């Protein structure tokens, strides 16, 4: 029923390209640096990329999102 939904609903994209583009930074970073030296480094990178990508989709700049994350004890601003 939902396979061809994009044909009748213009708000539904025909591909998952947005998801692939969100992963692109991580793939490029991994290829250039040949991976991470520690588990915490990999986790930190994933958390920062997730924060920045989510903020971008909410219309918040990367710098503003990082500043808010570092100075706020709550993250409800990100999901509003």
C-alpha positions in Angstrom: 0.0 0.0 0.0 2.8 2.4 0.8 5.4 1.4 -1.8 4.3 4.0 -4.4 3.0 6.6 -1.9 5.4 9.1 -3.3 3.5 9.2 -6.5 0.3 10.6 -4.9 1.9 12.5 -1.9 4.4 15.1 -2.9 5.7 15.4 0.7 7.0 11.8 0.6 10.5 11.6 -1.0 11.0 8.8 -3.6 14.3 7.7 -2.0 16.0 7.5 1.3 18.7 9.9 0.1 18.5 12.1 3.2 19.5 9.2 5.4 22.4 8.3 3.1 23.6 11.9 3.1 23.4 12.1 6.9 25.8 9.1 7.0 28.2 10.5 4.4 30.3 12.5 6.9 30.9 9.5 9.0 31.9 7.4 6.0 34.3 10.0 4.7 35.9 10.6 8.1 36.4 6.9 8.6 38.0 6.5 5.2 40.3 9.5 5.6 41.4 8.6 9.2 41.2 4.8 8.8 38.9 4.6 11.8 39.1 5.6 15.4 41.8 4.8 17.9 39.4 4.4 20.8 35.8 3.5 21.4 35.0 6.8 23.2 36.3 8.7 20.1 34.0 6.8 17.8 31.1 7.4 20.2 31.8 11.1 20.6 32.0 11.6 16.9 28.7 9.8 16.4 27.0 11.8 19.1 28.2 15.1 17.7 27.2 14.2 14.1 23.8 13.1 15.4 23.3 16.4 17.3 24.3 18.5 14.4 22.2 16.6 11.9 19.1 16.7 14.1 19.6 20.4 14.8 20.0 21.1 11.1 16.6 19.4 10.4 15.1 21.5 13.2 16.5 24.7 11.6 19.2 25.2 14.3 22.8 26.0 13.3 25.5 23.5 14.2 27.3 26.0 16.5 24.1 27.0 18.3 23.2 23.3 18.8 26.7 22.5 20.2 26.6 25.6 22.5 23.2 24.7 23.8 24.2 21.1 24.4 27.3 22.1 26.3 25.5 24.7 28.5 22.1 23.1 29.0 21.2 20.2 31.3 18.1 19.6 29.2 17.7 18.6 25.6 14.0 19.3 25.1 15.0 22.4 23.0 16.3 20.0 20.4 13.1 18.1 20.0 10.5 20.9 20.1 
